[in-house]
Amino acid sequence: MNIRLTRRELIQKSLAGFGALSLPVALTACGDDNENTVENALKVQFLHGVASGDPLHDRIILWTRVTPSDMAACIEVVWEIASDEAFKQLVNTGKVQTSAAQDFTVKVDADRLQAGTKYYYRFRFGNTVSAIGQTKTLPQRSDQVKFAVCSCSNYPAGYFHVYKEMAQENNLDVIIHLGDYIYEYGQGGYATDDAKQLGRTFAADNDKEIIKLDDYRKRYALYRTDADLQTAHQRHPFIVIWDDHELSNDTWEAGADNHQEGEGSFIERKIAALQAYFEWMPIRPVAENDHLNIYRQFDFGGLVNLMMLDTRILARHKQLDYANYMTAEGIDAAKFQADLFSDQRTLMGGVQREWLQKQLGQSKATWNVLAQQVLMAKMLIPQELLLPLAKITNGDQQPETLAQMKQKITELVTLKLRLKANDPTLTAVDKARLYAVAPYNLDAWDGYAYEREVVYGTLQQLGKKAVVLAGDTHNAWAATLHTHETNHEVGLEFATSSVSSPGIEYYLNVPADEMAALEYAFQELIDELDYCNLNQRGYLTVTFDRAQVVADWKFIDTVKAREYKLDDTRGHQQKYGVDLKPIIDVAKTA
């Protein structure tokens, strides 16, 4: 049984358990026995690389982790940040201490920096020096901003080639990671089928579903030994947000689909997961007395107002489930619709929602960007597809089930094309098959329709439009966003594919040669959907200037082999003006 805590109680409980930043030497109390660590021949290694994150105009978070020969030691680490790679022009430096209490992680808020400037940083212990990282602060004014966007990095599912590609991107301001940075499953669980063959299994002391603080710490440590992930952190600052798998699958405020009664207190698991997250990620707490609320805002030179949202862990109400609305006569549509649009259900919580509305109201930026976890677009599919889709995603991949799904999709696409062509022979029954739609993913904003309309209504009232960035689904999407009642366009959504987690092709067991037809079907049947890639791993870059936004989806050909290449045949680009209308490049003729 879960005990529900108030937001204030949860924050207080977290503060009692962990801190967000390493403390300067002068403020720590490791004890006299540890003051002469170098002289006592303590050895350390920087095995987990370096990272930076949450850049502001005058400061940035710097991160590393030391691995000591004595796990009982308190270690004094020197940090340095310079304007040159040789560290001849030091800008700031200091000493901090770390110990087992924070898993030997080191996290510093380096200040005294200049806006819009590239810097180099490193950490030292005696003669042992970390890798050199490079980072940059936010500009005071900018005419171009470029993000790389990623999510869903599942270590046993495949190699992290996507991180390698992002590391090689030029002119990036930041990498935005939209969550599922780690996965909580054990060996033999989700997406571990090829782990042994790939050499990406878990250690014996971390091969079960992770629940306790030590479990989460070890899982982060494993991920951060990956060379490609280290390189991405080393080359670019990150702005991160968590999703469910940093804790447990399909997490909501007081529980999760993947947390069972025999696994102990969910609240204790939640505190452990979030403590490890703050230890291992280059994220700044929003306040000295609040290490849990991670919705926050970044000003990229007046051009982009980036708002990072938490739609997952701290305030989300439990997801709806179609199974709870089934009757002998079929689905109780009236009750389902009432719950779907209930003003009592929330993803963000009232405090965060009011914060977002205030940020949007105050923003004078050319572009307002909402970066968060789950799809915001209305992904509504014909209702008759729900049952076979549910069967397939729940493991029923019998040939007859797959054939039934394929047949229904073919019929519905044919009807949709006839409808778009104003075919007068369409019957009322035909039209009903198309008009009777329902959300297929109740874990997304589709399951919290009222709050989505509040956000859309705010945008409409302010006369502003938003660019929404999303992850979570393991597939790439682009969509236009419209209000429910008036069909008023309020924004665009660009969703990234995954770093390594399998997508729809895995669940639906769709052969590669049939994928194009399935993607076409999705785009025809889902009204708000403009583009999708349903079977490849990759990432997204989004480039903003004063006149347009350019979204580029980039895909790799495999995560199942050491050798890979970018799949230029599937790369996709979409451009929009500041009015969010598509820009079509006209090919020049001789």
Secondary structure, DSSP 8 states (H G I E B T S, - for coil): ------HHHHHHHHHHH--SS--BGGG----GGGTTTTTTT--EE-TT-EEEE---SS-EEEEEE-EES-TT--EEEEEEEESSTTSSSEEEEEEEEE-GGGTTEEEEEE-S--TT-EEEEEEEETTEE---EEEE---SS-SEEEEEEE----GGGS--HHHHHHHT-SS-SEEEE-S-SS----TTSTT-TTHHHHT----GGG-S---SHHHHHHHHHHHTT-HHHHHHHHHS-EEE---STTT-TTEETTEETT--GGG--HHHHHHHHHHHHHHHS----SBTTBSS---EEEEETTTEEEEE---SSSS------GGGGEETTEE-HHHHHHHHT-TT--SS-HHHHHHHHHHHHH---SEEEEE-SS--S--EEEGGGHHHHHHHHTT---HHHHHHHHHHHHHHHHHHHHHHTT-TT--HHHHHHHH-EEES-TTSGGG-HHHHHHHHHHHHHHT--EEEEE-SSSSEEEEEEE-TTT--EEEEEEE---SS---HHHHHT--GGGHHHHHHHHHHHSTTEEEEE-S--EEEEEEEESSEEEEEEEEBS-SSSS---B-TTT-EEEEEETT--B--------
